[in-house]
Amino acid sequence: MSPAPLRLYSYSKCGTCRKALQWLAQQGFSMDGSTDGPAIELLDITTTPPGVEDLRQALEAVGRKRLFNTSGQSYRALGAATVAAMDDGQALAALAADGRLIKRPFAITADGAVLVGFKPEEWQAALGQGGW
């Protein structure tokens, strides 16, 4: 069995995640195998956050600032000054330990492209032309 073309970390109570899932469904992606479209491996970011290697890949692709969910409770509890004082290794470890710190949705395509947050134009560029 081949890997899913898109590994998507989301949170069911997140409106932005729901928008991304709706957009993916409109693009023909299949969440449950019920359609012939490309499959999505859907993971709850709060219980199964991305690992350090996936986060390192995202850090290199989008930068550290964009990885953090700065409006979330976990980030506010940690504090911006604490996050700013972390080196990249510490930041990646914190993100991997608490999925609520990660900006969502967080997606990785089969070819390794990383999508953080939902900007339809970015997702279209990465997925819309057979990027999956």
SULDA-V439863 format. One record per pair of residues at least 12 apart in sequence whose ideal C-beta (glycine too) atoms are under 7 Angstrom apart, sorted by the first residue. I is the first residue (numbers start at 1). GAP is how many residues later the second one is. If there is no record, write none. Layout:
BEGIN
I/GAP + I/GAP
END
This chain:
BEGIN
3/107 + 4/35 + 4/36 + 4/37 + 5/33 + 5/34 + 5/104 + 5/105 + 5/127 + 6/23 + 6/32 + 6/34 + 6/101 + 6/103 + 6/126 + 7/34 + 7/36 + 7/100 + 7/101 + 8/32 + 8/33 + 8/34 + 8/35 + 8/97 + 8/99 + 9/34 + 9/36 + 9/40 + 9/41 + 9/90 + 9/95 + 9/96 + 9/97 + 10/32 + 10/35 + 10/94 + 10/95 + 11/33 + 11/34 + 11/35 + 11/93 + 14/90 + 16/88 + 16/89 + 16/101 + 16/102 + 17/87 + 17/88 + 19/99 + 20/85 + 20/98 + 23/97 + 23/100 + 24/16 + 27/100 + 27/101 + 38/94 + 45/54 + 45/57 + 45/59 + 45/61 + 46/53 + 46/54 + 49/47 + 49/50 + 49/53 + 50/46 + 50/56 + 51/45 + 52/40 + 52/41 + 52/44 + 54/54 + 55/12 + 55/37 + 55/40 + 55/41 + 56/36 + 57/55 + 57/57 + 58/56 + 58/58 + 59/29 + 59/33 + 61/53 + 62/52 + 62/54 + 64/24 + 64/27 + 66/37 + 66/50 + 67/28 + 67/35 + 67/36 + 67/49 + 68/15 + 68/33 + 68/35 + 69/31 + 69/32 + 69/33 + 69/34 + 69/35 + 72/28 + 72/29 + 73/27 + 74/24 + 74/26 + 74/27 + 75/26 + 103/13 + 103/14 + 105/13 + 109/17 + 109/18 + 109/22 + 109/23 + 110/22 + 111/20 + 113/13 + 113/18
END
